[in-house]
Amino acid sequence: SQQGEEDPQALSIQEGENATMNCSYKTSINNLQWYRQNSGRGLVHLILIRSNEREKHSGRLRVTLDTSKKSSSLLITASRAADTASYFCATDPTGANSKLTFGKGITLSVRP
Amino acid sequence: NAGVTQTPKFQVLKTGQSMTLQCAQDMNHEYMSWYRQDPGMGLRLIHYSVGAGITDQGEVPNGYNVSRSTTEDFPLRLLSAAPSQTSVYFCASSYHGTVYNEQFFGPGTRLTVL
């Protein structure tokens, strides 16, 4: 069963706007990761945030983690048409022996 | 550095046929895994390995076998293909542990079983 649940399932925004995606999970984790998947391609790792971190930045990406609420958010600032893709959160549950659990993904469309 | 490679890219099988999906990585990663991706289902773990000679089942292992004789290779065998195994299959690798375990994915194999 999937531990990570993303919302919304789909998001459509105008180029230049910010996109916020959320992920909730159920058990304690070592870390939480976000991945991007362009149509017809494999997943690409974007960012990893450890359970003792609250916020992390990478370029136009900002990830937050609230372990008390078991939730994370991914913010993409100043979106571009090239950001159009599916985004997945993946959790590394404590004691899971490196097995990541992926959510079902969020489809982001950025209109030029 | 090729990363994670998968072959073939596309495959069509008839029900009952068997085949092996190949996966190789050149990053010396201990951990390797196979996922299937179906519309609306996200990625589901089939089998995984934490090192040569060690494999274990994931969420949906039935109908699939794996082996890990070397660090580099992790083939996935379909024993007797069924239409329910029509899917896109991804292989991934990472360091084993909790610190740097971001996964690197191959480009996928699109399998159709008639």
Interface residues (C-beta under 8 A of the other chain):
Chain A: S1 Q2 N30 N31 Q33 Y35 G40 R41 G42 L43 V44 H45 L48 F88 A90 D92 N97 S98 K99 L100 T101 F102 G103 K104 G105
Chain B: V4 Y31 S33 Y35 G40 M41 G42 L43 L45 Y48 V50 D56 G58 E59 F90 A92 S94 H96 G97 T98 N101 E102 Q103 F104 F105 G106 P107 G108
